[in-house]
Amino acid sequence: MCTVLIRIGSLADGGWPVEVFQDHEETQARHSGWLHKPEVDGARGGTAEFAAARSVLRHGPYDPQRADQARRLLLGLLESSGVLTAWKAISKSCSHPGALRTLVEAADPVWSELPWELLELPGSLPGGRDSRLGHAVHQRLRSLAPVHRPLRVLIVLGSPTDQELRSEAEVAAIQGALRGHPGEWHVEVLRGPSSVEFYDTVTKIRPHILHFIGHGGLDLYGRTVLRFRGEDEDQEPWHLTAQDIRVQLPADTLRLVVLHACDTSVEDRPDASPILSPIAEGFLAIGVGALVTMQGEIASDLAVHFSAALYQALAQEQPVDEAVWSARKALARRGNGFDDRDWALARLMLAAWPHRVLHRAPGGDREQAAGLFAIADTRLHLAVDRAAERRELFGGFTPFEPYGPRRRLTVVRGGADTGKTFLVRSCLLSWHLNGGRTAYVDFNDEGRTRDWLGAVRHLCERVGQEVGADSREALAEFRHRLVHRRRGQSPPGGPPWLQDDGGPWEPEADAVWPYRNAELLFGELLQALAACAGPNRRLTLVLDGLHGLAEGALADFLMPHLIEPVLADQESPLRLIVVEDDGAQERARLPRPSRPHPVVHLEGFRVRELRHISGEHIVACQVHDEVRGIPQHEREERSALLQEIWQPCIKGNKPTTSPNMLALLEKLVETRSGH
């Protein structure tokens, strides 16, 4: 992709110096000239027209004729300075003429506040059908380090009870856009948080993307603020200032900020600067790579569509400028297209190269990962994705360990159908996509009971399948040792290695010293698994389906000889996640380990979460009011089902039974999809 950088300097000698550069690292300008603000009696209408151009997107009814005048004014200024000629020449020289990235860097608000988004870029429609336009805020854009999955998104609803904002619809649109990419995104939502809750959550999550939906304005001291009002009437309203952002927010991970903040304080100030610019400057001051704001008030339903298109593009790993342009085009497809101002309202400010803002770190193969971690008949991705529990299973994000959990043993516990399996698989997928080595072991996958030796064999089989060629030699040697240990023999060296014939543990193995060969075999298993992890790597094993183990297999063998040694060895590259059912029989319950370990407990969904979860599911199934053409009988049937879900919980005002709710939601899917 070709990059054109138009750099407008500070006022000097009655004009503004302007330079045109090509590509990222170019230091020699392709063109140098001067820009001059039109005089009152100038040929292009003077300062009145110049001021009108600045406000054309901001306030009052949109006038396509005024927008066209602003566009022609900008083109005229660029043409008189020679910039347009240089711009066109670079565009024609691109190997892919349609792929043109244009960055405008203007130190003076006289130029930075003009509606550059309205420009008709060389060889394109207004705004550049195949072009990307952003505003550079530094003389040298930064190249940020890659980020590890999952990309963390914190959505903050400043005024969740304000129905006109349609903030819940926007949340659902964002989650729907990311739903098809399990393991790659971690989304948490704050609804009208207190100041303490907001700062604590930002510190815990360390988001890559902060998305604010709410109101902006001025406080009593004339400072620009983002306003917060909770769902509880007793909660004290508060606001966030630019200084709060600079002092209170962590500056190490935040890459992109999206501000959908409707401002009601400038209706009588049509020539004022964009009200959120100090807030934007606050975020840029702490090192944010890119920031998306609105130059004027955008209708809430259009903000929903903008966010859906933006996050769909980001999920496809499009550079942030291309993602913003995809969202602009999505708005242009609605209503009167480019004759409305909505498509041009979004302004992208860049402090880093757009392709580096959310650039993913290299890792595991995505297609292989999709096959390894697929769950049959799973459609309720976010309903069981439990953001807080995922964060706990990851071991937190301060700092985040991208290749496996920080703790050597974690127990995931909960009732039936509360989403334990999807929770651990989604975390495994994140670690795998980062390049970590992982294996999911379900001891009940074939519906038969396994003794301890069958469990060991099954574990090796799963590690071999999921880790692949890098595990082949270590597991082949271990199977060779298993053949001899089960017969009570000392394993000879190799290769060649004997293949496991699947035979039972023979009495001779315990004839001299009961369980000694089993202890030695587990020690050799740990060595083989450590070799499968590779140098300076981790191997994360999930042990699920414990009810598929025979009596004593867990308590007498796996616990003392596999789990306890990993827990005790601080240098071990192995990480274990054990999944346990609350109501499991004694043989399927993990004995109390000798050392402390974290437990992630999944409970039923609570009443206050029910509407949000159902809403996510309805969007996922395309069963919502904004989908046109839904027959009336389907709407009535859907409404009846939702009442069946909600009413028992609302009447009792206590936690719902998760299996019943999920079953009803599955029924809801069937009414829409016909499955």
N, C-alpha and C positions, 0 to 999 in steps of 0.2 A: 504494500500500500504506500502511495506517495503522501508525504506530509508537507503542507505549506504553512509556514509560520509567519504571520503578519505582526510585526512588533512596532507599536506606536509609543514613542518616548514622551518625556515631559516637555511642557511648553518652553520654547526657547526662540528668541529672535522673531516673535510674532507668529510662530507656527510650531508644529509638532513633527519631529523627525520620524520617518517611517522606513522600515526595512523589511524585505521579503527574503526568507530563508527556505531552503528545501531540505527535507529529511531531518533525522534526529540530531546528528552530530555536526552538522554544517556550521562553521564559524564565519565563513565569508558570505556576506549578503549577496543574493542574486540581483537585488535592486535596492537603491536608496533614493529617497525623495522626501517631500514635505507635504503635510496636510495643513490646510488653512480653514478655520471655521468661517462660514459665510458671514460677510458683513450685512448690516441691516439693509443696505441698498444693493446687495450683491445680486448676481444674475440668477441665483437659485432660491431667492426668497428670503434670505437673511436669517437672523437668529430665531424669529418666530417659527419658521418652518423647522429649524433645527431642534427647538424645544418641543415642537409637536411630534417630531420623530421619536424623541426620547420617551414620550408618554403614550405612544399609540397602542402598546400592548397592556398598559397598566390599569387604566381607570376608565370608567364610563363605557357606553356601548361601542362595540367594535365597528369601525368604518373601513371596509375594504379599499375604498378610494384613498383614505389617509394612509393606510398601510402601503399601498402602491407608491404614493408620494414619498414615504420614508425610504422605501426600497430604492427608488430612483435617485433620491438624494445621496444615499450611501454609495451607490454605483458611480454617480457623478464625481463624488469626492475621491473615490479610489481611482477613477479613470484620470482625473486631472493630476494626480500625484504619480501616475505611472504604475501603481500597484496592480491594477486590473490587468494590464498588459503582461506583467511578469507572472501573475497568477495563472492566466490562460496558457502562457508558454509552458509552465511547469505541468499543468494539467495535460497538455497535449503530449508531453514527453514521458508520461507515466506508461509503464509496460501494461498496466490495466487501467485505462483511462477512467473507468467508472468508479475505481477505488481511490478516492481523494479525501484525505483528512486535512481539514483546515483549522488552524488554531489562531485565535486573535489574542494578542497580549497588549493590553492598553493600560499604562500606568495612571492616566488621568481619567477620572469619572466622566469628563466631557465626552470621551470616546467609549469607555467601557460600558456605559449605560445605554448606548444606542442599541436598537433591536437588530443585531447582526443576524439573528435567526431568520429574518425575513429576506435576507440576500438571496439573489438568484446566482448560485455559484456557476463557474464556467462549465458549460455543457450539461446543465441539469435544470430541473424545475426549482421553484423557490425552496430554499432550505437544503437543496442538494438531494435529488432522488437517490443518488448513489454516493453521496458525500456525507462527511461527518464534520460538524462544526462545534467547537468548544472554545472556552475562554481560558487561556493560560494565565496563571496568576504569579508565576515566577519567571525570571529571565532564563533559568535552566530547569526544566522539568526533571523530577527525580525518577530514578528507575528502582522501583520497590522490589523487595525480595518476594519470592513466591509464597503463597499461603497454603497451609495444609487443610485437608478436608476433615470435618465438615466446615463449610463456610457458615459463620455464625451471624444470624440476623436477629436484631432486637427491634421489634415493632412497638412503638410507644403511642398509646392513645391518650392525648392530652385532655380530651373532654368526651369520655365514652358515652355519656348520657345524651349528648347532642345528636339527635337523630338526623339532622340535616347534613351532618358530615359524612354519614354512611360509612363510618369507620370500620364497623364489623364486616361490611361488604368488601372493603378494601383489604382487610386482613384475610378474608376468605379467598380473595383474588390472588394475593401473594402466595398463600399456602397452596392454592390450586396450581399455580404456575410452577412450584417447586416439588409438587407431590410425586411426579414421575421420576425423581432423581434420588431414590433412597440412599442414605449413607453420605450424600454429598452436602447436605444442608442441615443446619440446626436452627430452628426458628422458635423464639420465645416472644410472648406478648405481654406487655404491661398495660393494664387498663386503669387509667387515672391514678398513677402511683403517688404516694407521698414523696417528699424530697429524699427522705432516708431510703425508702424502697428503691427509688430510681438510681441513686448513686451506688447503693449496695449491689443492685442487679448488674449495672454496667461494669462494676469492678469484678464481679464473679464471672460474667459471661465473656468479657473482653470481646465485644462484637466486632466483626469485620464490617458489617453494615448496620447503621442506625437509621431507622425509618420512623419519622414523626408525623402523626396525623392529628391535627388540632387547630388551635388558634394562635396567632402571633399578635403583637401590638406593642404599645408603649406603657411603661409603668408610671407611677406618680412622679418620678424623677426624669421622665423623658427618655429612659433607656429602652432599647429594643429588647423584647422578651418573648419567650415561648410560654404559654399559659397552661397550667395544670389544674384540673378540678376532678376530684375522685367520684366514684359511684356512690359513696356514702356521703350523705348531706352533712354529716358531722365532721368530715375531713376538711381541714383548712386548705383553701386554695393557695397555690404558690406559683412562682415563675422562675424561669431559667434565663440568665443573662449571659452576654458574651464573656464577661469576667468569670462567671461560674464555670463556663465551658473550659476556659483556659486553665483554671486553677484546679477544678474538681475532677475532670474526666481523664481517664488514662489515655496516654498518647502513643502506646506501643503497637496497637493492633488495628485501630479504626481506619478503614480504607475508604469507605463510601458513606456519605450522609445524604438522605433524601428527606427534604422538608416539604410536606404538603400542609403548609400552615396558612390558612385563610386569614387575611388581615382586615380588620374593620376600622382601623384608626386613621386611614389616610384618604378618606372619601373627599375631604375638602382640601386636599393638598395634591393636585394633579401633577405638579412639577417636582414633587419630592422624590428623593432617591428611594429605591426599593426598600421597604421597611425592614426586611430581614437581612440586609447586607451586613450589619454589625454581627449578627448571629453567624452568618456565613464566614465572616472574617475570624470569629472566635474558633470555629471548627478548623479552618485552614491553619490557624496559628498553632494548633496542637499536632499538626502533621497529617491531617486527612488528605488522601490522594485525590479525591474527587467529591464534588458536592452538586446536587441537583436541587434547584429551587424553582419557584414559579414567579415569572415577572409580573403577573397579574392574578386576580382571583379566578380559580378554575372551578367549574361546577363539580360537585361531589361525585356524580356518576361518571364524569369524564376522568376524574382522578383515579377511580376504580379501574377503568379500562387502561389508563396510562400505566398504572402499577402492574397490572397483569401482563401487559406486553413487555414492560421493562424487565421483569423478573423471568419471564419466559426466555428472553434473549440472554440474560445473565446466566441462566441455567444451562444454556447451550454454549457457554464460555465465549460469548461475543465480547470484544473490548467494550469498555463502558461507554465510549462515544457512539459506537455502533448500536449498542443496546438502547441508548437514549433516542437515537434516530429511529430505531424500530418502533419505539413507543410513540414518537411523534407521528410516524406514518399510520400507526393504528388509530390515532385520533383523527387524522385526516380522512380516513375511510368512513368516518361517521359524519352525518349532517352534510354540510356544504363543502367538505374537504378543505382545500387550501384557501377558500374564500372566508373561512372562519379563522379566528385568531388562536383557537385552542391548541392547534398542532405546534404553534411557535412559542407557547408560553414557557415551556421548560427550558431553563438555562443551565448548562453544564459548565462548571468551573473546575479547572484542572490544576493541580499542583504536582502531578506525576503523569508520566506517559500513560495514555488511556489503556493500552494493551497490557500494562503492568499493574494496574490498580488491583485487580482480582485474579491475577495470573496464578494458576494452580501449580503446586509443586509436582514434579514427575513422580509416578508411583506405579501401582499395579494395573494390570490390564482390565479395562472396564467391561469388555464383553465376557471375559472369563469370570469376573466378579459377579456379573449379573446371573450367570448360570450357577455359580457356587452358592449364592445366598438367596436365590429365589425361594419364595414360600408359596406353596400351592394355594390357590383360591383366596389370596390375600388382597382385599380391596380397601380395607380400612387403614390406610397407611398412617395418617396423622391421628386418627382416633386412638391408636394404641402406641403412638410414638413418644408420648410422655416426656416432654422436654426436660423437666427438672430431674427425672430419673435417669435420662440419658446423660445429662451433665454429671450426675453423681457417678454413674458407671464409668464414664471417661476418666474420672478422678479429678474433675474440675478443669478449668481452662487457665489457671494462674500458677504455673504455666501449663500449657497443653502438651501432653505426650502424644505425638502423632502416630507412633508405631505400635502402640499397645497400652493397656492400662498401667497406671503408675504403681498400683498395689499388686503384690504377688498373688493374692487370693481375694476375690470378691464373690459374695453370695447374692444372687438375685432371687427373691422370694416373693410369692404372692399366690392368690387363689387361682382357680381354673379360669382360663379365658380372659385374663387381665392383660395380656400382651407381653408376657415375659419373653417368649421366643422371638417375637418381632423386635423387641427392645435389644436383645443381645445380638441378633443378626444385623441390625442396622449399625450398631457400633462396630461389629466385626468388619462390616463392609467399609466403613470409614477408614479403619486401620489398614485394611487390605489395599484400598485405593491410594493410601499414602505410601505404600511399599512395604508395610508390615506383613509378617507371616502369621497366618491364622488358620484355625481348623474348628469346625463345629461338629461335635460328637454327640449323637442322639442314641443312647443305649436302648431305646425302645422303638427304633425306626422300623423294625421288621415285625413288631408285635410279639416277639418271643423273649423268654427270659434268658439272660446271659450270666454265666458264672464269671468269676474274676478273670480267668484266663481268656474267655470269650470277649470280655470287656477290653482287655489289653490288645487282643488281636483287632477288634473293631476300631479302637483308638488309632492303632498304627495304620489301618486301612484308610481311615479318614484323613490322617495327616499326609499320607502318601498321595491321596487324590487332590488335596487342596494346596499343599505346598509344592508338589510336582517334582521335577527332575532333581532339584537340589536336595531332596530327602532320600533319593533312591538308594545311595550307597549306605548311608547310616541305617536305614530301616532293613536293608538286605542283611547287613551284619547282625542286627538285633534278632531278626527271625532265625538266623543260623544259630544264635545262642539260645533262643527259645526252644528250638528242637532238642538241643542237648540238655538244657536245664530241666525240661519236663520229664526227661528220662533218668534224671539223677546223675548226669555225666558232666564233666568239665568241658566246656566248649573249646575245641581246637582252633588254632588261628586259621586265617584264610586271607584273601579268597583262594579258591572258589567258596561261595557260601551255600550251605544247604537251604533248600526252600522249605517253608513250613508246610507240613502235611496235614495240619488241622487236628492232630491227635490230642487226646486228653492228657491231663496231668497224671502221671503214673505213680503208683505207690512207692516205687524205688526212689523217687525224688525226695521223699520225706523219711526214708528208712533210717538214715544215720542221724540226721539233725532236722527235725520237723520245721518246715517253713524256711530253712536256710536258703535253699535254692530259689524260693520265691523272692526272698529279700534280695538275693544277688541279681535275679532277673529284673526286678524293679530298678535297682541301681543301674543296670545296663540300659533299661528303657529310658531313664532320665538322661544318661549320656547320649543316647541316640536322639532324643528330642532336642537336647541342647545343640547337637550337631545340625539338626534340621533348621534350627533358628538361624544359623550362620554367624559369621564373625560380626560382633558389634550390632547384632540384631536381636529381636524378640520373637518368640513364638507364643501366640495367645491361643489357649485351648478353652472352648466352652464345653462343659460336661452337662448334658441335658438328658431328660428321660430316665432319671434315676430309678423310677419304678420298674424299669426293664431289667434291673439287676437282681440276681438271686440273693437269697438270705446270706449275709456275711460278706458279700463281695465288696460292698462299700466300706463297712465298718472295720473289717478285718484285713483288707488288702489295699484298696485304693486310698483310703484315708491315711493309714500309717506309713505306707510305702511310696505314695505318689504325692498326695496333697501336703502332708506334713513336711516332707523334705523340701518341697518348693517353698513353703512358707518360711522355713528356717534358713534357707540359703540366700543371703543377701546378694550374692553374685549371680544367682540363677537367671538365665535369659528367658525362663518360662514364666508365663502369666496364666493363672487359672480363673475361670468364671464358672461357678457351679449354680445351676438353675434348680430351684427346689419349690415344690408345691406346699402350700400351707397345710393342707389336709392329707399329706402323704403318709403312708404306712411307715413304721419304724425302720424297715430295711431300706427305705428310699429317703431317709432323712440324714443329713450330714451330721456326724458326731461333732461335739464342740471342739474346735481346734485349740491347740495349746497356746496359740498366740492370737492377739486381737486382729480382727479383719472387718472390713466394712460390709454392711448388709444393705442392699437396695431393695426396699419393700414396695410392692405395687398393690395399691388398694383399689376398691371400686371407684368409679367416677362420681364426683359429687354434683349436687344439684346445680350449683352455680356454673359448672363446666358443661352441663348437659346441652344447653342451647348452642354453645360454641362448637362442641364436638359434632352435634347433629348438623349444624350449619356447614362444617367442613365436609361432612359426608355427603350432604345434599349437593354441594358444589362439585364434589368429585364425581357424582353420578349425573351431573347436569340436570338436576331436578330442583330448579330454583325459579323464582318468579320472573327473572330477566330472560330466561330462555323462551323465545317465541315459539308458538305453535304447539304448546302442550295442551292436549285435549282437556276439557273441563272435568271429565270424570277422573282423569289421572290426578288433577290438582286436588279434587275432593278426597280421593283415596289417600293421597300423600298426606293431606292435612289430618285425616283420621288416624293414620299411623303415628304421626308425630304426637298427637294428643295421647295416644296409647302409651307412648314412650314417656311423655312429660308428666302427665297427671298423677300417676301413683307416687312419683318422687316429690312433686311439688306439694301434694297433700301431706305427706309425711315429713317433708323438709329434712330428709336425712339421706345418707349416701345411697345411691342406687346399686342394684345388683348388676354388675357389669355384663355377665353372660346374657341376661334377659335383654338389656339394652342393645347389645351388639346383634343379637338374633333379630330383634325388631328392625334394626338398621339394615341388616342383610335382606330382610323381607322388603324393605323400602327400595333397595337396589333392584330386586327382581321385578317390582311393579314398573320400573322405568326401563330397565334394560332387556327384560324378557328372559333373563338367564334362569 
